[in-house]
Amino acid sequence: MLKNITVSSAPHVSKPLSTRGVMLDVIIGLAPAMLAASYYFRIHAIVLIATCVVSCAGTEWLCNLIRKKSNSLDDLSAVVTGIILAFSLPPALPVWAAIIGSVFCIAIGKMVFGGLGANIFNPAMVGRTFLTASFGMLMTTWMVPATIDAEVRTIAADNTVDARTQATPLAYSKQALKARTGAEAVNEQLGAAFTGEIGGCLGETSALALIAGVVYLLIRRTINFHIPLAVLLSAFAFGSVTYLIDSESSISPLTHLCSGGLLMCAFFIATDPVTAPLTRRGMWVFGIGVGAITMLIRIVGEYPEGVMYSVLLMNAVTPLIDRFYKRIPAGGKASG
Amino acid sequence: MVVALTGKHTFPGGIHPPQKKALTRDSQIQPGPAAKQISVLLGQHIGAICQPLVKKGDAVEAGQRIGDCDAFVSAPVHSPVSGKVKEIGLRSHAVLGRAQAITIEADENSPEKQPSFQVPADFDLSKYSAEQICEASRAGGLVGMGGAGFPTRVKLEPNPQMPKDNLIINGCECEPYITCDYRIMLEWTSQIIAGLRLAKKASGCSQAFIAIEDNKPKAIEVVRAALESSGNPDQVKVIAVKTKYPQGGERQLIKAVLKKSVPSGSIPPMIGVVVLNVATAAALAEAVIVDVPLTHRVVTVTGEPVVRPGNYYVPIGTSVGDLIEFCGGVTQSAAKVVLGGPMMGIAIADLETPTTKTTNAVTILTKEQIGRAKFDRRETPCIRCGRCLEVCPENLNPTRIAHAVKHDLLDVAERYYMSACMECGCCSYVCPANIEITGFIKTGKIFVARQKKRMA
């Protein structure tokens, strides 16, 4: 009866919610994009996602073993990192490169900081940056989706090598920018960029699938709308300005939003809670920064895509943002 | 008078825990156990602890003052039974750990106080002066019965530096499980209204409100009807507030009803607001009109394991164990006995712990009700998801404060306004990493208090 009663600090009830549940929600949110990737890139997508997930999880397990810490795989955060890393890789990337990237992103991006919650930079983006720096050629070879008929003319298609490859819309827009003409051809690809029937990173290509996933996360309140909205608004504003100045060489802001990793970043990468600010105002600043830097790199910089660098740069200033936008208590600062 | 049954009035933040009020919502206030032995704690309120006025072996009468103190912020304690002082010694205290208590052994023929006080038909407010009401509230040992136990006299007493203009009677009862205030509103409506009028007169407030959460439409209706039938000479407004925890916190209530913020480090009287719990208002009417001190209160004994959960009129000082036994004991294996509700209540280890003036409920929880979270899951690292920031009704950064305390950085914790925390527990409730955020903050506050004491 009333034996063995326990005591603890209030509150004595809690919401049935766990970190694992949060991560599971994110995985479900990523599922539509996973399906889209498997549809467009077939076996390449499945192999890449499986490789990244398994090697991320394996690295985390090994790091915990070395650090003599308890196993932390059950929080599923390594799985999320693996999927996001796979999503940001070109479909034709060799498996060994994906393994190197996964090991680097978990070991250097996360575990050396102390594991989940302690990392400063988004682990997946750390891994991708490492791969881009190390294997530049592999990281910019884009496969044509398997659904596209070989006879159909796609932009800048190159059918001479083994796998059919093509330039991504963003790479092409870069050429347009340099040639000061031809942006129109990229804008015509907007429909394909929206459904995903276009060359690009695994998970980034289908805007539709990403939007479906984020709607789920927003309904489940797993993420707030602040960061995604801030990223998209600032990127859209930036893109509109350049489009209005010169529509011959600049692609339309909508094409910007649907191309490359911008949606993926706005929905799943910038919203990584560990590396984003805590306060609402901080989230706005962070999101606007991510959007603006991405566009700056796309339009002014040398790279066609700037998502990973913009996220990493904003991750670096997140502690500053948090310090700057401190919350003021409802009753104001105490007088005494 | 038309009163909306759904409230738009609310505050930012807050949570919606399962209410569980159906267990005792329809249980009328019944007489509680006639305990053989009562332990009246000498510190049941915020402020100076009382000194005993009786000695071991003395005979005491029901209602006799047995402990008091000269300090302004304090309240005397009275014996709820007639009998003999058996012992003056340490007893478990829910807040203080262990504290002095006067243990009284009740006589065989000790009168049993019934919850029968009715406001007489000839009740005339003009018969009582403001000073009389304040004096009676002090003499009756009245303290805030909603949980904090702030002496009522200190709240009411007019202060030329802080003129009061708004009186809010708090009928929110936002904690899950508890229904004693709800029953009081239904059954003691006239007492509450009399108490409100007395409090309004004593404090000099110009406006009065009764705030009730909109999950109690029946209470809103009953109070409204009672006010209407009495002609409502004081123009009391009934306000339906949104059902959300911690709506009954006075700072949140003031925000919802008056759209005002109480400055951090201040208490409501400093901005001219007096908040009284409905039980306190009813007790005030009793203390002033028939001069009966606060010796009994309604306690909700609840929780799924309790055989006969309900609302009982209990002599203050009855041990929790006696109370549970009176309710038929428990059926399943209980995991926790909590004084108060599950959000802010205090888990006790000693069933001999006496009830106090602020014990509004004894909630018994099993593992299942507590949720698997607190038992099966370990604490995982903070993923900075920001849920605690979203639910914090005081707009703090709970995770930052908690982690500062965890790493012994009390100065950082204070820079993040640790002292503004009211310990409502919303942050711990939502935390997916299962971190005892509220617990860390409470610990931090205690450390800071100790530091200050050492420096003084």
Chai-1 contact restraints between the chains, C-beta under 6 A:
chainA,res_idxA,chainB,res_idxB,connection_type,confidence,min_distance_angstrom,max_distance_angstrom,comment,restraint_id
A,M1,B,V330,contact,1.0,0.0,6.0,A-B,restraint_1
A,L2,B,V330,contact,1.0,0.0,6.0,A-B,restraint_2
A,L2,B,A334,contact,1.0,0.0,6.0,A-B,restraint_3
A,I5,B,K336,contact,1.0,0.0,6.0,A-B,restraint_4
A,I5,B,V337,contact,1.0,0.0,6.0,A-B,restraint_5
A,T6,B,A335,contact,1.0,0.0,6.0,A-B,restraint_6
A,T6,B,K336,contact,1.0,0.0,6.0,A-B,restraint_7
A,V7,B,A347,contact,1.0,0.0,6.0,A-B,restraint_8
A,V7,B,A349,contact,1.0,0.0,6.0,A-B,restraint_9
A,S8,B,A347,contact,1.0,0.0,6.0,A-B,restraint_10
A,S9,B,E436,contact,1.0,0.0,6.0,A-B,restraint_11
A,S9,B,G439,contact,1.0,0.0,6.0,A-B,restraint_12
A,A10,B,M344,contact,1.0,0.0,6.0,A-B,restraint_13
A,A10,B,G345,contact,1.0,0.0,6.0,A-B,restraint_14
A,A10,B,G425,contact,1.0,0.0,6.0,A-B,restraint_15
A,P11,B,M343,contact,1.0,0.0,6.0,A-B,restraint_16
A,P11,B,G425,contact,1.0,0.0,6.0,A-B,restraint_17
A,P11,B,S428,contact,1.0,0.0,6.0,A-B,restraint_18
A,P11,B,Y429,contact,1.0,0.0,6.0,A-B,restraint_19
A,H12,B,K336,contact,1.0,0.0,6.0,A-B,restraint_20
A,H12,B,V338,contact,1.0,0.0,6.0,A-B,restraint_21
A,H12,B,P342,contact,1.0,0.0,6.0,A-B,restraint_22
A,H12,B,L365,contact,1.0,0.0,6.0,A-B,restraint_23
A,H12,B,I370,contact,1.0,0.0,6.0,A-B,restraint_24
A,V13,B,P17,contact,1.0,0.0,6.0,A-B,restraint_25
A,V13,B,P342,contact,1.0,0.0,6.0,A-B,restraint_26
A,V13,B,I370,contact,1.0,0.0,6.0,A-B,restraint_27
A,V13,B,G371,contact,1.0,0.0,6.0,A-B,restraint_28
A,S14,B,G371,contact,1.0,0.0,6.0,A-B,restraint_29
A,S14,B,A373,contact,1.0,0.0,6.0,A-B,restraint_30
A,S14,B,Y429,contact,1.0,0.0,6.0,A-B,restraint_31
A,K15,B,Y429,contact,1.0,0.0,6.0,A-B,restraint_32
A,K15,B,V430,contact,1.0,0.0,6.0,A-B,restraint_33
A,P16,B,G371,contact,1.0,0.0,6.0,A-B,restraint_34
A,L17,B,P432,contact,1.0,0.0,6.0,A-B,restraint_35
A,S18,B,P432,contact,1.0,0.0,6.0,A-B,restraint_36
A,T19,B,T380,contact,1.0,0.0,6.0,A-B,restraint_37
A,T19,B,I383,contact,1.0,0.0,6.0,A-B,restraint_38
A,T19,B,P432,contact,1.0,0.0,6.0,A-B,restraint_39
A,T19,B,A433,contact,1.0,0.0,6.0,A-B,restraint_40
A,V22,B,P432,contact,1.0,0.0,6.0,A-B,restraint_41
A,D75,B,T380,contact,1.0,0.0,6.0,A-B,restraint_42
A,L116,B,P381,contact,1.0,0.0,6.0,A-B,restraint_43
A,G117,B,P381,contact,1.0,0.0,6.0,A-B,restraint_44
A,G117,B,C382,contact,1.0,0.0,6.0,A-B,restraint_45
A,G117,B,I383,contact,1.0,0.0,6.0,A-B,restraint_46
A,P273,B,I383,contact,1.0,0.0,6.0,A-B,restraint_47
A,P273,B,R384,contact,1.0,0.0,6.0,A-B,restraint_48
A,P273,B,C385,contact,1.0,0.0,6.0,A-B,restraint_49
A,V274,B,I383,contact,1.0,0.0,6.0,A-B,restraint_50
A,V274,B,R384,contact,1.0,0.0,6.0,A-B,restraint_51
A,L278,B,R384,contact,1.0,0.0,6.0,A-B,restraint_52
A,L278,B,G386,contact,1.0,0.0,6.0,A-B,restraint_53
A,L278,B,L389,contact,1.0,0.0,6.0,A-B,restraint_54
A,R327,B,N395,contact,1.0,0.0,6.0,A-B,restraint_55
A,R327,B,N397,contact,1.0,0.0,6.0,A-B,restraint_56
A,P329,B,S264,contact,1.0,0.0,6.0,A-B,restraint_57
A,P329,B,E394,contact,1.0,0.0,6.0,A-B,restraint_58
A,P329,B,N395,contact,1.0,0.0,6.0,A-B,restraint_59
A,P329,B,L396,contact,1.0,0.0,6.0,A-B,restraint_60
A,P329,B,Y417,contact,1.0,0.0,6.0,A-B,restraint_61
A,P329,B,A420,contact,1.0,0.0,6.0,A-B,restraint_62
A,A330,B,S261,contact,1.0,0.0,6.0,A-B,restraint_63
A,A330,B,E394,contact,1.0,0.0,6.0,A-B,restraint_64
A,A330,B,N395,contact,1.0,0.0,6.0,A-B,restraint_65
A,G331,B,S261,contact,1.0,0.0,6.0,A-B,restraint_66
A,G331,B,V262,contact,1.0,0.0,6.0,A-B,restraint_67
A,G331,B,P263,contact,1.0,0.0,6.0,A-B,restraint_68
A,G331,B,S264,contact,1.0,0.0,6.0,A-B,restraint_69
A,G332,B,P263,contact,1.0,0.0,6.0,A-B,restraint_70
A,G332,B,S264,contact,1.0,0.0,6.0,A-B,restraint_71
A,A334,B,S264,contact,1.0,0.0,6.0,A-B,restraint_72
A,A334,B,G265,contact,1.0,0.0,6.0,A-B,restraint_73
A,S335,B,G265,contact,1.0,0.0,6.0,A-B,restraint_74
A,G336,B,G265,contact,1.0,0.0,6.0,A-B,restraint_75
